[in-house]
Amino acid sequence: MRIILVLALLLFLTGCFSTGRQVTQPLAPAPVVTGVQGDLRLVLEQQFENWAGTPYRLGGQDKRGVDCSGLVQNIFTDAFDIQLPRTTSEQVSLGQPVQRQALQPLDLVFFNTGRTQHVGIYLGQGEFLHASTSRGVIISKLDNPYWKRNYWTARRPVEPTQIQVASL
C-alpha cells in the first residue's frame, strides 16, 4: 500500500515538472529596441519626464512655457550637448532628409498645419515628443489622423552613431 502511494505521488510530481510548454495561441513578440536606438529612446523618455506638464507658450524656452522648436532645441542641448537653431524653419534645413518608414529615434518630424509649421522628436515605435499648442509637452502617435494628415517631412540632424549617450 505504501509503495502504491509513493508511486502515485511520483507520477503526480512528474506531471507538475513537465518540461513541455503548451501554448494555446502564438505569443506576439514584444517590440525590442536595443543598442544606440534603445539608449536614445530612454534618454528621450527621461527628457519627456523632465518636461511633461510644461504648457505651450509661443517663443517660450523654459519650464514656464515652451514652443515646439524651443523644446527640440532644449532637449538636444541638455541631453546630447548638440546646438540646434531656434526656429522650426531653421531646424527643417538641418542634416539629411529621412523617409517616414526609415525614421529612427532622434530624427526630427515636421508637420505643416496650413497656417504654421510644427516640429517634434521621433522616439521610435511610431511616437514623437513635442510641445502641443493645446496640451503642452506630450508624446503623440504619428498615425493619429491629425498628425498623419499634416505630416510634412523628417530630417536626421545627426547620425545616432555619433551621439554620446552619457545621461543614462
Beta strands, then each sheet from edge to edge (+ up, - down):
strand 1: 61-62
strand 2: 65-66
strand 3: 96-97
strand 4: 108-112
strand 5: 117-124
strand 6: 127-132
strand 7: 136-141
strand 8: 151-156
sheet 1: 1+ 2-
sheet 2: 3+ 8- 4+ 5- 6+ 7-
end
